[in-house]
Structures are given as C-alpha cells and as structure tokens.
Amino acid sequence: MDTLILLSLCLLSWRGIQGQHDNSTKVMDNMLGHKISLPCDVYSHDDSSTPTLQWFYKKNENPTVIYTSGPSGTTIEESDMKSRVNVNKHMHLVIEHTKVEDEKLFTCRVVDQNGKVKESNVHLRVYKAPDDPEIKMEENGIQITDEAVQIGECETKNGYPAPNITWYRNNTQLKTGKDGVVVTNQITVKSNGLITFKSVLSSPVYKTDIYSTFYCEVSYHLSNGAFMKESDRKNITVDYPNTEVKLFVKSQHEIIKEGDKVQLMCMGNGHPQPQITLFRKDEEEPLVEDFLYSWTVSRNDSGGYICKGLSMDDFNEMEAETELHVHYLDPPVLSEKSPFIVELGSVHSVSCHANASAHTDIHWTQDGSTIATGSDLSLRFLDYTDAGRYACVASITGVPGLTQTQELLVILKGKPQVTVSPQHVEVQDGDRLTVKCTAVGNPTPKITWYINGTKVDADVANVSDSEVISELSFLVTQNHLNGRISCKAENEINSSMEYIQLQKRSETTVDPGSQEESRSQKSYGVVIVAVIVCILLLAVLGAVLYFLYKKGRIPCGRSGKEDITKPGEKDQIVVEMKPDSPAEESVLLPGAQDKKQQAEQERYMDLRN
C-alpha cells in the first residue's frame, strides 16, 4: 500500500515537472478514450527537399521512436502505441483511444539534407472524471470522547489525475489539526492507471453529534475546467448514558374514551436505550417487557402506569409514572319502558338518566327533532300526532363522539277523532254529492255513514294503523233536502260522530262567482247612468243660461253685480239669481253687498206692487 501511495505521488510529481517546459513545448489536454492529433510545428510543406521526420517519446530516459519518414520511405515503429497511432498528411501524430499511459512528452524531430536538426515538443495530458463518492459512517454506536476516533470513510474511484476530498459536518468544513480533527488520505493506482482516492475522518465525538450531519466533497479537474461532486448526507450513532426515563400516553384523540386505540411508550434520554418494563400500578405482573404497549381501552383501564428502566452500562435503575383517564357513557335508562301505551288526553312525565365518567348533557327528540332539554320530559297527549318515537340523547361535554341514545315508542289509545269535509253544503234534487270522513284512533276505528238517521254504505278510501278515510257519494233526492249526513267512527274504547248539514239551494241562488260578476256588471251600469244624467243636467243648465242671455237677463261682459231688470219692466215678474250656498255671498266685497241688498229691496217692492 505504501508503494502504491509513493507511486501515485511520483506520478503527480512527474506530471508537475513535465508541465514545466520552455516556450517551445505545447501542452494539449484530452479526455480518456478520445482521439487527439499532435502537431509538428517544425515541419514545413514548402520544403522542396525530402527531410527525415521522426515522432518519439522518452521512456526510462531512452527515446522510443513511434514513426519515421524520409527519403527511404515511411515506417511505423514497433511500440506499445503502434496499433493506435498514425501520421496524417500534415505530419500530425494522431492517437486513437487515448489511455492514461499516453500522458507523455512527445517530440517531432526534422533533419534536412544538410543535417540540420529541428525539434518541437507536445506535452499530452489525459483526464478522467472520478465516480460519485461513497460515504460510510461508523455503524456501531460511538462513545462520547475528547479523543479523535474514526467516524467515517469517503471513497471515489476511477479518476485521473488524483482528485481531492473535503469533509463537512453540518455544512462546516473539517480540517486536519482544527478541533482535534484528523483526515487521512489514501491513493491507489489501478493497472489501467486510474486512481482510487479514499479519505478517512477521525474526530472527537460530543453529545451534540447525535444531531450532526456529515458528508464529503470530491473536487477534480478536467480539460474544460474544475468540478466537484457531493456524497449523501449521513449521521452517526452516539452512545451516552441514560439518566432518566419518560412515560407517554399516545392516542389519536386528545381526550380518550372507551374503544380508543392507546399506546404506552417509555423512552430513556440516552443511547442505547435501557432495558424497559411496563407495569400497571399496584400490580406485580408486567404488561410487557418492551418500551411500547398498545391496546383498545375500556373504563377499567383508567388508573396509574409505571415504566421501569435499567441501564446496561452502569445498571442504573430509573422509573417514571403516568395516569390514564378513560371516559365512558352507558346507554340512558328511561323511567318508562318502550312501548309506552297512554290514553288520549292524559298527561305523563318521563325521566332519563345515564351512567357516565363525567357530567352528562341530555336532550329529547321526537322523530328526529329536538323538543326539550334536561332529564325530565312532560308530555300532554291531546292529539294522536303526539304519538310516535321519542328519544333521550345523552353526551359528555368536551368529549367528542361519545353519545348514547335510548328510544321510547309512545302508543296512544283512545276514542276516534273525526273530521268531515265539507261541513255544510247547498244541494238540489238530482245533484251528485261526494263527502269525506277521516277518523283517527287506536284501536283502528270503523266508519259508518248515516243520511237522515238511515245507515248507508260507503267506500273506504284508505286505512292505516290508526287512520281511516272513507268517502260517501250519492244522488241527492227530494228526501235529502235540508237533511243531515252523519259520520260515526267507533273502536273498542268509544265512538265519535261529526255531521254534514244539507240545505236546499233556492232557484235564484247563484253561485258566488255569478253573484260577484252580476254585482260588478250592476256597478258598471250605475256609473254609466250617473254619467249620462250629469251630461243631461249640464245640457239643460246650458240651455237655460243661453235663454236668459238672449232675453237680456244676464249682463255678460259687465263688471260687478247689477240688477238684471230693466226700467219699465217693473210690472213684470222679477227672477232672483241666488248663489247655491251662503259661502258664495259671504265672499262678495262690501260695496257689492250694499248694492245687492238695495237691489233686492227694490225687487221685493216691485213684487208687492
């Protein structure tokens, strides 16, 4: 191994020395396995003579000729490169499938006819990217220590030239000699010249390293620049003593109830974990000799639990305790048994109680709808609709999903309740009349029809558990007019009866729709007549006024109010024009009032004469 390391260092040193040439040396880079053409800068195509040209390289200080061309012809000499080399028309040395061993100093020598020698050198450098790095951390637990101990290895293979490896802890570079870190590198050269680079990391180990992340970085050079690759990130296992244990209760629900899945978990605060045993408090038999115990809990599982831990390093005994509280709720218990049979019109009270781990909230429902809250329910059975399914629903405040229900089927018994439709009807001889009777009762009632006290047969339209619907259809005769139809419903308890009153419809009697239409038409007629009368009155008034105007009794165009009589006509009858209301007189001006009174006195005097 030391020999391989030394050989690798020698190769690297030789590469560095070979890289130091004078200005006449050309450096050319090529990737492993690729083709490359090395130029001969001292050869000139313009030379009319035929010089001698050789390509060679030095091996163990002795030149190894690859190719010779001259007046006597062209020869590819015997060498380890013979199958992979050729010279083109420009006298360039063409190498196929470059290998690591092709990294040499190649020389092109030209000798003219006068024996003058010219040489040009080409340094060929070969590159190969290394494989991805592989990191391996110490699998076993590492004790906390201030001394540097090996904690991991990083290796990359098949690279050329040799890469470099750098270590990191939590993204911080680790360097030899800093904080007790020691990094040891190892280089191995394979038969094909490719290099395997391994780096070993040693470092002190602290308790905080249980959270540390380590990785390595490989940096390398190729013909087109510098590159790097990172390994996976890994942790180490740190061993440190346990000083205490803790016991936890785990469940999907924050508040635990009967039927929940529960786990008891006990953990130490060190590594490796101590030997753990779980117990029920005040019981000697262990639940399990493990750090985890799972089961489906019931109310009997409430109580204390103990975890006992034993550290195998120093045999230190540790103990932890916790309490488990399991909520429960039993189905409610009712003061009445289902089915609960009651009489129509009775009043009853039903109570509900439930055994639970905490205070219970109770409410009552009927057919799914909430009707009351609290333990006691007061019921007054006035109608058959009060029968049905009642339920007491109990729950514990703050414990989701813990609810219990108890149903109470209430059956109501009593005499039938009867309704008829219609209750009053007007008929005439020859009408076809259909009436309906509905009876509700328990036991189921039977309906009987009577017309004027005489029993008649009818059809039963529908029958349910407690309801019967019957329809009676008949032809009205003279005997039915002003009579009465009776619907009698009876069951084993009692009977009830309702009546439909028949009344003879008069000949003039019309239906409400016709009466309304007639009233509407009469209203329209009255309005039309009133309008015509008003128009006629206006026409008569206009004619009278026109007649008086023609006679000169109305002074048109004069201001004020004057006497409509003329001198010399006092022996004729005087017509007095009086306003329709005293209000019209009261608004006259005072002067006009005096003239009016004087004129009126004169007219009265004329009439008396």
C-alpha positions in Angstrom: 0.0 0.0 0.0 2.8 2.4 0.8 4.4 1.5 -2.5 1.2 2.5 -4.3 0.9 5.8 -2.5 4.5 6.5 -3.3 4.0 5.6 -7.0 1.0 7.9 -7.1 2.9 10.8 -5.6 5.7 10.2 -8.1 3.3 10.3 -11.0 1.8 13.5 -9.7 5.3 15.0 -9.2 6.3 13.9 -12.7 3.2 15.4 -14.1 4.1 18.7 -12.4 7.7 18.6 -13.7 6.6 17.7 -17.2 4.2 20.7 -17.1 7.3 22.9 -16.7 8.6 23.3 -20.3 10.1 26.1 -22.3 8.2 28.2 -24.7 8.7 25.6 -27.5 6.7 22.9 -25.6 2.9 22.9 -26.4 0.5 21.4 -23.8 -2.6 19.6 -25.1 -5.4 18.1 -22.9 -7.6 15.1 -23.9 -10.3 13.0 -22.2 -9.5 9.4 -21.6 -10.6 7.2 -24.6 -10.9 10.2 -27.0 -8.9 10.8 -30.2 -6.2 13.5 -30.5 -3.9 15.0 -33.1 -0.5 16.3 -32.0 1.0 18.9 -34.4 4.6 19.0 -35.6 5.4 22.7 -35.7 8.9 22.3 -37.2 7.7 20.6 -40.3 7.2 22.8 -43.4 5.3 21.8 -46.5 7.2 24.3 -48.6 10.5 22.4 -48.3 11.2 21.1 -51.8 13.7 18.5 -50.4 12.6 15.4 -48.6 13.7 15.7 -44.9 13.7 12.9 -42.4 10.9 13.2 -39.8 10.6 11.2 -36.6 7.9 11.1 -33.8 9.2 9.7 -30.5 8.9 9.9 -26.7 11.3 9.1 -23.9 10.8 6.0 -21.7 13.3 5.4 -18.9 15.4 8.2 -20.4 15.7 6.3 -23.7 13.8 7.6 -26.7 11.1 5.3 -28.2 10.5 6.0 -31.9 6.9 5.8 -33.0 7.1 7.0 -36.6 9.9 7.6 -39.2 9.5 9.2 -42.6 12.3 10.1 -45.1 13.9 9.5 -48.5 13.9 5.8 -47.9 10.1 5.6 -47.0 7.7 5.6 -44.1 7.8 3.3 -41.1 5.6 2.9 -38.0 8.0 1.5 -35.5 7.3 -1.3 -33.0 5.9 0.2 -29.8 3.0 -0.2 -27.3 1.2 2.5 -29.3 1.7 1.0 -32.8 -2.0 -0.1 -33.1 -3.4 3.3 -32.0 -1.2 5.8 -33.9 -0.9 7.2 -37.4 0.6 10.3 -39.1 -1.6 12.4 -41.4 -0.5 14.5 -44.4 0.3 17.4 -42.2 2.7 15.2 -40.2 0.5 15.4 -37.2 0.7 12.4 -34.8 -2.9 11.0 -34.5 -3.6 8.9 -31.4 -6.8 6.8 -31.1 -8.4 5.8 -27.8 -6.2 7.8 -25.5 -5.0 5.9 -22.4 -3.7 7.2 -19.1 -0.2 5.9 -20.1 -0.3 8.2 -23.1 0.3 11.2 -20.8 3.9 11.9 -22.1 6.1 14.4 -23.7 6.1 13.7 -27.5 8.8 15.1 -29.8 8.7 15.8 -33.5 12.3 15.9 -35.0 13.1 17.0 -38.6 16.5 16.6 -40.2 17.2 18.3 -43.5 19.7 17.2 -46.2 22.3 19.3 -44.7 22.0 17.5 -41.3 20.4 20.4 -39.6 18.0 19.2 -36.8 14.8 20.9 -35.6 12.5 19.7 -32.8 9.1 20.6 -31.4 7.6 19.1 -28.2 4.0 18.4 -27.3 3.0 17.5 -23.7 -0.2 15.4 -23.7 -2.3 15.4 -20.5 -5.1 12.9 -20.1 -8.2 13.4 -17.9 -10.9 11.1 -16.5 -13.8 12.2 -14.1 -14.0 10.1 -10.9 -17.0 8.1 -9.9 -19.6 9.6 -7.4 -18.2 9.5 -3.9 -19.4 6.8 -1.5 -19.6 7.7 2.2 -19.7 5.1 5.0 -20.2 6.2 8.6 -19.4 4.1 11.7 -22.4 1.8 12.1 -21.9 1.0 15.7 -22.5 3.5 18.4 -19.6 5.7 19.3 -19.0 6.7 22.9 -18.6 10.4 23.7 -14.9 11.1 23.8 -12.5 14.0 23.5 -10.0 11.8 21.6 -10.1 11.6 17.8 -11.8 8.3 16.8 -12.6 7.1 13.3 -16.2 8.0 12.4 -16.4 7.6 8.6 -14.8 7.0 5.2 -15.3 8.6 1.8 -14.0 7.0 -1.4 -14.1 7.8 -5.1 -12.9 5.5 -7.9 -11.7 5.6 -11.5 -10.5 9.2 -11.7 -7.4 10.8 -13.3 -5.5 12.7 -12.2 -6.0 12.1 -8.5 -9.0 14.2 -7.1 -9.2 15.8 -3.7 -11.7 15.0 -0.8 -13.0 17.5 1.7 -15.1 16.6 4.8 -18.0 18.6 6.2 -20.0 18.5 9.5 -23.3 20.4 9.3 -22.0 22.3 6.2 -18.8 23.3 8.1 -15.5 22.2 6.5 -13.4 19.9 8.7 -9.6 20.4 8.5 -6.8 18.3 10.0 -5.4 19.9 13.2 -8.5 22.0 13.9 -10.7 21.0 16.9 -9.0 17.7 17.1 -9.9 16.6 13.5 -7.6 14.2 11.6 -8.1 13.5 7.9 -6.1 10.7 6.4 -6.0 10.3 2.6 -5.1 7.1 0.7 -4.4 6.8 -3.1 -4.5 3.6 -5.1 -3.5 3.3 -8.7 -5.1 0.5 -10.7 -3.4 -1.4 -13.5 -5.1 0.8 -16.1 -3.7 3.9 -14.5 -6.9 5.1 -13.0 -6.9 6.3 -9.3 -9.0 5.4 -6.3 -8.9 8.1 -3.6 -10.0 7.2 -0.1 -10.3 9.7 2.8 -10.7 8.6 6.5 -12.2 11.1 9.0 -11.4 10.9 12.7 -12.7 13.4 15.2 -13.7 13.8 18.9 -17.4 12.9 19.5 -19.8 15.0 21.5 -23.4 14.6 22.6 -24.5 17.2 20.2 -23.3 15.0 17.3 -26.5 12.9 17.7 -28.0 15.7 15.5 -24.9 16.2 13.3 -24.9 15.5 9.5 -21.7 14.5 7.7 -20.8 14.4 4.0 -17.8 14.6 1.8 -17.0 16.6 -1.4 -14.8 15.4 -4.3 -13.1 18.1 -6.3 -11.3 17.3 -9.6 -10.0 18.9 -12.8 -10.9 18.1 -16.4 -9.7 19.5 -19.7 -12.6 22.0 -19.6 -12.4 23.2 -16.0 -12.8 22.4 -12.3 -15.7 20.3 -11.0 -17.0 18.8 -7.7 -19.4 16.1 -6.5 -21.1 15.6 -3.1 -21.9 12.4 -1.3 -25.1 11.6 0.5 -25.6 13.1 4.0 -25.3 10.7 6.9 -25.4 10.7 10.7 -23.5 8.8 13.3 -24.8 7.0 16.4 -23.6 8.4 19.6 -23.7 6.4 22.8 -24.2 8.3 26.0 -25.6 7.3 29.4 -29.3 7.3 30.4 -30.1 9.4 33.4 -33.9 9.2 33.3 -36.9 7.6 31.5 -40.2 9.2 30.5 -43.6 7.5 30.0 -46.0 8.9 27.4 -49.7 8.1 26.6 -50.4 8.3 22.8 -53.8 8.3 21.1 -55.4 9.6 18.0 -57.7 11.7 20.3 -56.7 14.3 22.8 -59.5 13.0 25.2 -59.5 9.2 25.5 -62.8 7.3 25.6 -63.8 3.7 25.6 -62.9 1.9 22.4 -60.0 4.2 21.5 -56.6 2.7 20.5 -54.0 3.8 23.0 -50.2 3.4 23.2 -48.0 3.5 26.3 -44.4 4.5 25.3 -41.4 4.7 27.6 -38.1 6.2 26.4 -34.7 6.8 28.1 -32.7 10.0 27.5 -29.6 8.2 26.4 -28.3 5.7 23.9 -28.6 2.8 23.7 -32.0 2.6 25.3 -32.2 1.0 28.7 -34.0 -2.3 29.3 -37.6 -1.2 29.8 -40.6 -2.9 31.5 -44.2 -1.5 31.7 -46.5 -2.2 34.7 -50.0 -1.4 35.9 -49.7 0.5 39.1 -50.0 -1.7 42.2 -49.6 -4.8 40.1 -46.5 -7.1 40.1 -47.2 -8.8 36.8 -45.7 -6.6 33.9 -47.8 -5.6 31.0 -44.8 -6.0 28.6 -41.0 -6.1 28.7 -40.7 -3.5 26.0 -40.8 0.2 25.5 -44.2 0.1 23.7 -47.6 -1.3 24.7 -50.7 -0.9 22.6 -54.3 -1.9 23.2 -58.0 -0.9 23.0 -59.0 0.7 26.3 -62.1 0.4 28.4 -63.2 2.2 31.6 -61.4 -0.4 33.7 -58.1 0.7 32.2 -58.2 4.1 34.0 -55.5 4.4 36.6 -51.7 4.7 37.0 -49.0 3.1 34.9 -45.3 2.7 35.7 -42.2 2.4 33.5 -39.0 0.9 34.9 -35.7 1.2 33.1 -32.4 -0.5 33.7 -29.2 1.0 32.0 -27.0 -1.9 30.9 -23.8 0.3 31.0 -23.9 1.2 34.7 -27.0 -0.8 35.8 -28.7 2.4 36.8 -32.4 1.9 37.7 -34.9 4.6 36.6 -38.7 4.9 36.9 -41.5 7.0 35.5 -45.2 7.1 36.1 -48.3 8.5 34.4 -52.1 8.5 34.7 -54.6 7.3 32.1 -58.2 8.5 32.3 -60.8 6.7 30.1 -64.2 8.4 29.6 -67.3 6.2 29.3 -71.0 6.7 28.8 -73.7 4.0 29.3 -76.9 3.9 27.3 -79.6 6.1 29.0 -82.2 4.5 31.3 -85.8 5.7 31.0 -88.4 5.7 33.7 -90.9 4.1 31.3 -90.5 1.0 29.2 -91.0 1.0 25.4 -93.6 0.7 24.0 -95.3 3.2 26.4 -99.1 3.0 26.0 -101.1 6.0 27.2 -104.6 7.3 27.0 -105.7 10.2 24.8 -105.9 13.3 26.8 -103.6 12.1 29.6 -100.5 13.8 30.9 -97.3 11.9 31.7 -93.7 12.7 32.7 -90.7 10.6 31.6 -87.2 10.9 33.1 -83.9 9.8 31.6 -80.6 9.1 33.4 -77.2 7.9 32.1 -74.2 6.5 34.0 -71.0 8.3 32.8 -67.5 9.3 33.8 -68.4 13.0 33.9 -71.4 15.3 33.8 -73.9 14.4 31.0 -75.9 16.7 28.8 -79.4 15.3 27.9 -81.9 16.4 25.4 -85.1 14.9 23.9 -86.1 14.4 20.3 -89.3 13.4 18.6 -89.0 11.9 15.1 -85.5 13.4 14.9 -86.4 17.0 16.0 -85.3 18.3 19.4 -88.3 19.1 21.6 -86.8 19.6 25.1 -83.6 19.7 27.2 -82.9 18.2 30.6 -83.5 14.8 32.2 -87.3 15.1 32.6 -89.9 15.3 29.8 -93.5 16.3 30.4 -96.0 15.1 27.7 -99.7 16.0 27.2 -101.3 13.7 24.8 -104.1 15.8 23.3 -103.9 14.5 19.8 -102.9 11.4 18.0 -100.0 13.3 16.4 -98.4 13.3 19.9 -97.7 9.6 19.5 -94.5 8.3 17.9 -90.8 7.7 18.6 -89.2 9.8 21.4 -85.5 9.6 22.1 -83.3 10.5 25.1 -79.9 11.6 23.8 -77.0 11.8 26.3 -73.5 13.1 25.7 -70.5 14.3 27.8 -69.4 17.9 27.4 -65.9 18.2 25.9 -65.7 14.5 24.8 -66.4 14.4 21.0 -68.0 11.3 19.6 -69.2 10.0 23.0 -73.0 9.9 22.6 -75.7 7.4 23.7 -79.4 7.3 22.7 -82.4 5.4 24.1 -85.7 5.4 22.3 -89.2 5.3 23.7 -92.1 4.3 21.4 -95.3 6.1 22.6 -98.6 4.4 21.6 -101.7 6.5 22.1 -105.1 4.8 22.7 -108.5 6.4 22.9 -111.7 7.1 21.1 -111.6 8.2 17.5 -111.2 11.8 16.4 -113.4 12.6 13.4 -113.3 15.3 10.8 -115.7 15.7 7.8 -115.4 17.6 4.6 -117.4 19.7 3.8 -119.4 20.6 6.9 -122.2 22.5 5.1 -123.3 22.2 1.5 -126.3 23.5 -0.6 -127.9 21.0 -2.9 -130.8 20.5 -5.2 -132.7 17.5 -6.3 -130.7 15.5 -8.8 -127.2 16.7 -7.7 -124.4 14.1 -7.3 -122.7 14.8 -3.9 -119.4 13.3 -2.6 -118.3 13.9 1.0 -115.3 12.6 3.0 -114.8 11.5 6.6 -111.4 10.9 8.3 -111.1 9.1 11.6 -108.0 8.7 13.7 -107.9 6.3 16.7 -106.3 3.4 18.4 -107.5 0.7 18.1 -108.2 1.5 14.4 -111.8 2.8 14.2 -114.6 1.7 11.8 -116.6 4.4 10.0 -120.4 4.2 9.5 -122.4 6.7 7.3 -126.0 7.9 8.0 -128.3 10.1 5.9 -131.2 11.5 8.0 -130.6 8.7 10.5 -130.6 5.9 7.9 -127.4 3.9 7.6 -125.9 3.8 4.1 -123.0 2.0 2.6 -119.8 3.9 1.5 -116.3 3.2 0.1 -113.2 3.1 2.4 -110.6 5.1 0.5 -107.6 4.4 2.8 -106.8 2.5 6.0 -103.5 2.8 8.1 -102.6 1.6 11.6 -104.7 4.3 13.2 -106.3 6.3 10.5 -109.3 5.5 8.3 -110.6 7.7 5.4 -114.0 7.0 3.9 -115.9 8.7 1.0 -119.7 8.7 0.5 -121.1 9.5 -2.9 -124.8 9.6 -3.7 -127.5 11.1 -5.8 -129.5 13.8 -4.0 -133.2 13.3 -3.9 -136.1 15.4 -2.5 -135.9 13.5 0.8 -132.3 14.6 1.3 -133.0 18.4 1.1 -132.5 20.2 4.4 -131.3 16.9 5.8 -128.1 15.8 7.6 -125.3 13.4 6.9 -123.7 11.7 9.9 -120.2 10.1 10.0 -119.8 7.8 13.0 -116.3 6.4 14.0 -116.1 3.8 16.7 -113.5 1.5 18.2 -113.2 -0.7 21.2 -112.9 2.3 23.5 -115.6 4.6 22.4 -117.2 6.4 19.4 -117.3 9.9 17.9 -119.6 11.5 15.4 -119.5 14.5 13.1 -122.2 16.0 10.8 -122.6 17.5 7.4 -125.6 19.8 7.0 -127.5 19.8 3.7 -129.5 22.8 2.7 -131.8 23.2 -0.3 -130.4 25.6 -2.8 -133.1 28.2 -4.0 -133.8 28.6 -7.7 -132.5 32.2 -7.6 -129.5 31.3 -5.8 -126.5 31.5 -7.9 -123.0 30.6 -7.2 -120.7 33.2 -5.6 -118.8 33.7 -8.8 -122.0 34.6 -10.7 -123.2 36.9 -7.9 -119.9 38.7 -7.9 -120.0 39.1 -11.7 -123.6 40.4 -11.5 -122.6 42.9 -8.8 -119.7 44.0 -11.0 -121.9 44.5 -14.0 -124.6 46.4 -12.0 -121.9 48.7 -10.6 -120.7 49.5 -14.2 -124.4 50.2 -15.2 -124.9 52.6 -12.3 -121.8 54.5 -13.2 -122.8 54.8 -16.8 -126.3 56.1 -15.9 -124.9 58.7 -13.5 -122.6 60.0 -16.2 -125.5 60.3 -18.7 -127.7 62.1 -16.1 -124.9 64.6 -15.4 -124.4 65.3 -19.1 -128.2 65.9 -19.5 -128.3 68.2 -16.4 -125.4 70.2 -17.8 -127.1 70.5 -21.2 -130.4 71.8 -19.6 -128.4 74.3 -17.4 -126.6 75.5 -20.5 -129.9 75.9 -22.4 -131.5 77.9 -19.5 -128.5 80.2 -19.3 -128.4 80.7 -23.0 -132.2 81.5 -23.0 -131.7 84.1 -20.2 -128.8 85.6 -22.0 -130.9 86.0 -25.2 -133.6 87.7 -23.1 -131.1 90.1 -21.7 -131.4 88.9 -18.2 -127.8 88.1 -17.9 -125.4 91.1 -18.2 -122.4 89.4 -19.9 -119.2 91.5 -20.0 -120.2 93.9 -17.1 -118.1 94.3 -14.0 -119.6 93.9 -10.6 -123.1 92.6 -9.8 -126.1 94.5 -11.1 -129.9 94.3 -11.2 -130.9 92.1 -14.1 -134.2 94.1 -14.5 -134.6 97.0 -16.9 -136.5 100.2 -16.5 -140.1 100.0 -17.5 -140.3 96.3 -16.7 -141.1 96.5 -13.0 -144.6 95.3 -13.6 -143.2 92.0 -14.9 -142.1 89.1 -12.7 -138.5 89.5 -11.4 -136.3 86.5 -11.4 -133.9 86.3 -8.5 -130.5 84.7 -9.1 -129.2 83.5 -5.7 -126.0 81.7 -5.1 -126.1 78.0 -4.4 -124.6 78.4 -0.9 -124.3 81.2 1.6 -120.5 80.9 1.3 -120.7 82.4 -2.1 -122.4 85.5 -0.7 -120.0 85.9 2.1 -117.0 86.4 -0.2 -118.5 89.4 -2.0 -116.9 92.8 -1.5 -118.7 95.2 1.0 -119.7 97.6 -1.8 -121.2 94.9 -3.8 -123.1 93.6 -0.7 -124.8 97.0 -0.2 -125.7 97.2 -3.9 -127.1 93.7 -3.7 -129.2 94.5 -0.6 -130.6 97.6 -2.3 -131.4 95.8 -5.5 -133.2 93.0 -3.6 -135.3 95.6 -1.7 -136.3 97.1 -5.0 -137.3 93.8 -6.4 -139.4 92.9 -3.4 -141.2 96.3 -3.7 -141.9 95.6 -7.4 -143.4 92.2 -6.5 -145.6 93.7 -3.8 -147.0 96.3 -6.3 
